[in-house]
Amino acid sequence: MTPNIDLNAEQEAYLNVLANETEEMSEEELSRSMMLLSESVFNRVWDNDEDSVYDTL
């Protein structure tokens, strides 16, 4: 089952690159792509009132 995740244009472009050209990507490009794809998910998980106390550290 694939989660329904809203991607911005930059994330979608990276996903398309990954799907079509992963064997041609450097390890650095692949790592950057994965970071960009996961950024919005992590922001949603970490952006909550319960954990906001850590924002001031």
Biopython code that builds the backbone (N, CA, C, O; Angstrom):
import numpy as np
from Bio.PDB.StructureBuilder import StructureBuilder

atoms = [
    (1, "MET", "N", (0.842, -1.172, 0.000)),
    (1, "MET", "CA", (0.000, 0.000, 0.000)),
    (1, "MET", "C", (0.894, 1.245, 0.000)),
    (1, "MET", "O", (1.802, 1.358, 0.824)),
    (2, "THR", "N", (0.644, 2.159, -0.904)),
    (2, "THR", "CA", (1.420, 3.388, -1.017)),
    (2, "THR", "C", (0.693, 4.514, -0.313)),
    (2, "THR", "O", (-0.483, 4.759, -0.585)),
    (3, "PRO", "N", (1.386, 5.216, 0.604)),
    (3, "PRO", "CA", (0.722, 6.331, 1.286)),
    (3, "PRO", "C", (0.436, 7.472, 0.320)),
    (3, "PRO", "O", (1.172, 7.677, -0.644)),
    (4, "ASN", "N", (-0.627, 8.205, 0.580)),
    (4, "ASN", "CA", (-0.984, 9.353, -0.240)),
    (4, "ASN", "C", (-0.226, 10.563, 0.286)),
    (4, "ASN", "O", (-0.568, 11.115, 1.332)),
    (5, "ILE", "N", (0.813, 10.973, -0.451)),
    (5, "ILE", "CA", (1.664, 12.080, -0.021)),
    (5, "ILE", "C", (1.611, 13.165, -1.084)),
    (5, "ILE", "O", (1.809, 12.898, -2.269)),
    (6, "ASP", "N", (1.342, 14.385, -0.654)),
    (6, "ASP", "CA", (1.338, 15.523, -1.568)),
    (6, "ASP", "C", (2.776, 15.947, -1.823)),
    (6, "ASP", "O", (3.509, 16.266, -0.887)),
    (7, "LEU", "N", (3.180, 15.951, -3.090)),
    (7, "LEU", "CA", (4.530, 16.350, -3.458)),
    (7, "LEU", "C", (4.496, 17.704, -4.141)),
    (7, "LEU", "O", (3.567, 18.011, -4.888)),
    (8, "ASN", "N", (5.517, 18.516, -3.880)),
    (8, "ASN", "CA", (5.621, 19.753, -4.637)),
    (8, "ASN", "C", (6.312, 19.438, -5.961)),
    (8, "ASN", "O", (6.756, 18.309, -6.168)),
    (9, "ALA", "N", (6.408, 20.398, -6.843)),
    (9, "ALA", "CA", (6.941, 20.166, -8.192)),
    (9, "ALA", "C", (8.383, 19.661, -8.149)),
    (9, "ALA", "O", (8.757, 18.780, -8.923)),
    (10, "GLU", "N", (9.190, 20.219, -7.246)),
    (10, "GLU", "CA", (10.591, 19.801, -7.152)),
    (10, "GLU", "C", (10.699, 18.347, -6.688)),
    (10, "GLU", "O", (11.511, 17.584, -7.211)),
    (11, "GLN", "N", (9.888, 17.973, -5.717)),
    (11, "GLN", "CA", (9.900, 16.602, -5.232)),
    (11, "GLN", "C", (9.429, 15.636, -6.311)),
    (11, "GLN", "O", (10.000, 14.559, -6.484)),
    (12, "GLU", "N", (8.389, 16.026, -7.033)),
    (12, "GLU", "CA", (7.877, 15.170, -8.089)),
    (12, "GLU", "C", (8.908, 14.989, -9.203)),
    (12, "GLU", "O", (9.040, 13.900, -9.762)),
    (13, "ALA", "N", (9.626, 16.047, -9.518)),
    (13, "ALA", "CA", (10.675, 15.953, -10.542)),
    (13, "ALA", "C", (11.764, 14.985, -10.101)),
    (13, "ALA", "O", (12.225, 14.164, -10.894)),
    (14, "TYR", "N", (12.174, 15.078, -8.846)),
    (14, "TYR", "CA", (13.183, 14.144, -8.340)),
    (14, "TYR", "C", (12.681, 12.710, -8.367)),
    (14, "TYR", "O", (13.426, 11.793, -8.713)),
    (15, "LEU", "N", (11.434, 12.516, -8.007)),
    (15, "LEU", "CA", (10.866, 11.174, -8.036)),
    (15, "LEU", "C", (10.878, 10.615, -9.457)),
    (15, "LEU", "O", (11.191, 9.443, -9.660)),
    (16, "ASN", "N", (10.541, 11.439, -10.425)),
    (16, "ASN", "CA", (10.576, 11.002, -11.821)),
    (16, "ASN", "C", (11.988, 10.636, -12.248)),
    (16, "ASN", "O", (12.189, 9.653, -12.962)),
    (17, "VAL", "N", (12.955, 11.413, -11.819)),
    (17, "VAL", "CA", (14.351, 11.097, -12.134)),
    (17, "VAL", "C", (14.732, 9.761, -11.516)),
    (17, "VAL", "O", (15.356, 8.921, -12.165)),
    (18, "LEU", "N", (14.358, 9.575, -10.273)),
    (18, "LEU", "CA", (14.684, 8.319, -9.593)),
    (18, "LEU", "C", (14.059, 7.124, -10.294)),
    (18, "LEU", "O", (14.697, 6.083, -10.451)),
    (19, "ALA", "N", (12.839, 7.273, -10.704)),
    (19, "ALA", "CA", (12.136, 6.167, -11.342)),
    (19, "ALA", "C", (12.739, 5.804, -12.689)),
    (19, "ALA", "O", (12.684, 4.644, -13.095)),
    (20, "ASN", "N", (13.311, 6.770, -13.384)),
    (20, "ASN", "CA", (13.787, 6.532, -14.739)),
    (20, "ASN", "C", (15.295, 6.425, -14.883)),
    (20, "ASN", "O", (15.775, 5.794, -15.825)),
    (21, "GLU", "N", (16.054, 7.025, -13.975)),
    (21, "GLU", "CA", (17.487, 7.125, -14.196)),
    (21, "GLU", "C", (18.340, 6.819, -12.978)),
    (21, "GLU", "O", (19.451, 7.338, -12.876)),
    (22, "THR", "N", (17.874, 6.010, -12.065)),
    (22, "THR", "CA", (18.623, 5.797, -10.828)),
    (22, "THR", "C", (20.007, 5.203, -11.080)),
    (22, "THR", "O", (20.949, 5.521, -10.354)),
    (23, "GLU", "N", (20.148, 4.362, -12.074)),
    (23, "GLU", "CA", (21.448, 3.764, -12.316)),
    (23, "GLU", "C", (22.464, 4.770, -12.856)),
    (23, "GLU", "O", (23.665, 4.499, -12.842)),
    (24, "GLU", "N", (22.002, 5.916, -13.325)),
    (24, "GLU", "CA", (22.903, 6.948, -13.838)),
    (24, "GLU", "C", (23.197, 8.028, -12.797)),
    (24, "GLU", "O", (24.001, 8.924, -13.053)),
    (25, "MET", "N", (22.572, 7.956, -11.653)),
    (25, "MET", "CA", (22.749, 8.981, -10.634)),
    (25, "MET", "C", (23.945, 8.652, -9.750)),
    (25, "MET", "O", (24.240, 7.489, -9.478)),
    (26, "SER", "N", (24.624, 9.707, -9.309)),
    (26, "SER", "CA", (25.691, 9.518, -8.337)),
    (26, "SER", "C", (25.060, 9.252, -6.976)),
    (26, "SER", "O", (23.870, 9.496, -6.777)),
    (27, "GLU", "N", (25.849, 8.762, -6.059)),
    (27, "GLU", "CA", (25.350, 8.514, -4.713)),
    (27, "GLU", "C", (24.892, 9.816, -4.064)),
    (27, "GLU", "O", (23.907, 9.831, -3.326)),
    (28, "GLU", "N", (25.600, 10.901, -4.335)),
    (28, "GLU", "CA", (25.222, 12.204, -3.781)),
    (28, "GLU", "C", (23.874, 12.670, -4.331)),
    (28, "GLU", "O", (23.039, 13.164, -3.574)),
    (29, "GLU", "N", (23.656, 12.520, -5.622)),
    (29, "GLU", "CA", (22.375, 12.917, -6.231)),
    (29, "GLU", "C", (21.230, 12.073, -5.675)),
    (29, "GLU", "O", (20.148, 12.588, -5.394)),
    (30, "LEU", "N", (21.474, 10.794, -5.523)),
    (30, "LEU", "CA", (20.448, 9.906, -4.989)),
    (30, "LEU", "C", (20.114, 10.271, -3.544)),
    (30, "LEU", "O", (18.944, 10.301, -3.160)),
    (31, "SER", "N", (21.143, 10.546, -2.748)),
    (31, "SER", "CA", (20.919, 10.943, -1.355)),
    (31, "SER", "C", (20.136, 12.245, -1.272)),
    (31, "SER", "O", (19.203, 12.360, -0.477)),
    (32, "ARG", "N", (20.509, 13.223, -2.085)),
    (32, "ARG", "CA", (19.800, 14.512, -2.093)),
    (32, "ARG", "C", (18.340, 14.329, -2.498)),
    (32, "ARG", "O", (17.448, 14.955, -1.925)),
    (33, "SER", "N", (18.104, 13.485, -3.467)),
    (33, "SER", "CA", (16.741, 13.217, -3.920)),
    (33, "SER", "C", (15.907, 12.613, -2.805)),
    (33, "SER", "O", (14.757, 13.004, -2.602)),
    (34, "MET", "N", (16.478, 11.669, -2.089)),
    (34, "MET", "CA", (15.746, 11.032, -0.992)),
    (34, "MET", "C", (15.452, 12.033, 0.125)),
    (34, "MET", "O", (14.374, 12.008, 0.719)),
    (35, "MET", "N", (16.407, 12.904, 0.403)),
    (35, "MET", "CA", (16.181, 13.925, 1.434)),
    (35, "MET", "C", (15.044, 14.855, 1.028)),
    (35, "MET", "O", (14.185, 15.171, 1.851)),
    (36, "LEU", "N", (15.024, 15.297, -0.227)),
    (36, "LEU", "CA", (13.964, 16.204, -0.681)),
    (36, "LEU", "C", (12.600, 15.529, -0.654)),
    (36, "LEU", "O", (11.601, 16.157, -0.304)),
    (37, "LEU", "N", (12.555, 14.265, -1.019)),
    (37, "LEU", "CA", (11.285, 13.548, -1.019)),
    (37, "LEU", "C", (10.740, 13.352, 0.397)),
    (37, "LEU", "O", (9.527, 13.376, 0.606)),
    (38, "SER", "N", (11.617, 13.162, 1.348)),
    (38, "SER", "CA", (11.165, 12.899, 2.714)),
    (38, "SER", "C", (10.933, 14.166, 3.529)),
    (38, "SER", "O", (10.321, 14.100, 4.595)),
    (39, "GLU", "N", (11.400, 15.301, 3.062)),
    (39, "GLU", "CA", (11.332, 16.542, 3.834)),
    (39, "GLU", "C", (9.909, 16.903, 4.266)),
    (39, "GLU", "O", (9.685, 17.209, 5.437)),
    (40, "SER", "N", (8.967, 16.874, 3.363)),
    (40, "SER", "CA", (7.605, 17.283, 3.725)),
    (40, "SER", "C", (6.969, 16.311, 4.711)),
    (40, "SER", "O", (6.190, 16.722, 5.571)),
    (41, "VAL", "N", (7.289, 15.042, 4.596)),
    (41, "VAL", "CA", (6.744, 14.050, 5.524)),
    (41, "VAL", "C", (7.300, 14.286, 6.924)),
    (41, "VAL", "O", (6.550, 14.289, 7.900)),
    (42, "PHE", "N", (8.606, 14.482, 7.021)),
    (42, "PHE", "CA", (9.204, 14.751, 8.327)),
    (42, "PHE", "C", (8.663, 16.045, 8.934)),
    (42, "PHE", "O", (8.428, 16.116, 10.141)),
    (43, "ASN", "N", (8.470, 17.053, 8.112)),
    (43, "ASN", "CA", (7.912, 18.315, 8.627)),
    (43, "ASN", "C", (6.535, 18.096, 9.240)),
    (43, "ASN", "O", (6.231, 18.653, 10.294)),
    (44, "ARG", "N", (5.713, 17.302, 8.598)),
    (44, "ARG", "CA", (4.375, 17.037, 9.136)),
    (44, "ARG", "C", (4.440, 16.245, 10.438)),
    (44, "ARG", "O", (3.681, 16.514, 11.370)),
    (45, "VAL", "N", (5.337, 15.276, 10.502)),
    (45, "VAL", "CA", (5.451, 14.445, 11.697)),
    (45, "VAL", "C", (5.988, 15.260, 12.861)),
    (45, "VAL", "O", (5.500, 15.127, 13.983)),
    (46, "TRP", "N", (6.988, 16.102, 12.612)),
    (46, "TRP", "CA", (7.648, 16.838, 13.677)),
    (46, "TRP", "C", (6.969, 18.156, 14.019)),
    (46, "TRP", "O", (7.299, 18.762, 15.039)),
    (47, "ASP", "N", (6.052, 18.609, 13.219)),
    (47, "ASP", "CA", (5.388, 19.884, 13.475)),
    (47, "ASP", "C", (4.112, 19.632, 14.272)),
    (47, "ASP", "O", (3.015, 19.560, 13.718)),
    (48, "ASN", "N", (4.286, 19.498, 15.590)),
    (48, "ASN", "CA", (3.127, 19.271, 16.443)),
    (48, "ASN", "C", (3.342, 19.967, 17.781)),
    (48, "ASN", "O", (4.474, 20.248, 18.174)),
    (49, "ASP", "N", (2.259, 20.238, 18.464)),
    (49, "ASP", "CA", (2.316, 20.971, 19.732)),
    (49, "ASP", "C", (3.108, 20.224, 20.802)),
    (49, "ASP", "O", (3.820, 20.839, 21.597)),
    (50, "GLU", "N", (2.985, 18.926, 20.821)),
    (50, "GLU", "CA", (3.651, 18.118, 21.855)),
    (50, "GLU", "C", (5.174, 18.260, 21.775)),
    (50, "GLU", "O", (5.845, 18.306, 22.806)),
    (51, "ASP", "N", (5.706, 18.329, 20.593)),
    (51, "ASP", "CA", (7.165, 18.421, 20.421)),
    (51, "ASP", "C", (7.672, 19.851, 20.250)),
    (51, "ASP", "O", (8.873, 20.056, 20.075)),
    (52, "SER", "N", (6.795, 20.832, 20.296)),
    (52, "SER", "CA", (7.212, 22.207, 20.045)),
    (52, "SER", "C", (8.184, 22.740, 21.093)),
    (52, "SER", "O", (8.920, 23.691, 20.828)),
    (53, "VAL", "N", (8.194, 22.136, 22.276)),
    (53, "VAL", "CA", (9.137, 22.554, 23.313)),
    (53, "VAL", "C", (10.580, 22.387, 22.841)),
    (53, "VAL", "O", (11.460, 23.129, 23.277)),
    (54, "TYR", "N", (10.833, 21.430, 21.963)),
    (54, "TYR", "CA", (12.186, 21.193, 21.462)),
    (54, "TYR", "C", (12.625, 22.222, 20.439)),
    (54, "TYR", "O", (13.819, 22.330, 20.160)),
    (55, "ASP", "N", (11.705, 22.977, 19.874)),
    (55, "ASP", "CA", (12.034, 23.998, 18.884)),
    (55, "ASP", "C", (12.895, 25.127, 19.467)),
    (55, "ASP", "O", (13.608, 25.811, 18.732)),
    (56, "THR", "N", (12.824, 25.313, 20.768)),
    (56, "THR", "CA", (13.563, 26.411, 21.404)),
    (56, "THR", "C", (14.941, 25.998, 21.897)),
    (56, "THR", "O", (15.688, 26.843, 22.391)),
    (57, "LEU", "N", (15.292, 24.750, 21.779)),
    (57, "LEU", "CA", (16.603, 24.286, 22.258)),
    (57, "LEU", "C", (17.720, 24.710, 21.338)),
    (57, "LEU", "O", (18.884, 24.401, 21.597)),
]
sb = StructureBuilder()
sb.init_structure("model")
sb.init_model(0)
sb.init_chain("A")
sb.init_seg("    ")
for serial, (resi, resn, name, xyz) in enumerate(atoms, 1):
    if name == "N":
        sb.init_residue(resn, " ", resi, " ")
    sb.init_atom(name, np.array(xyz, "f"), 0.0, 1.0, " ", f" {name:<3s}", serial, name[0])
structure = sb.get_structure()
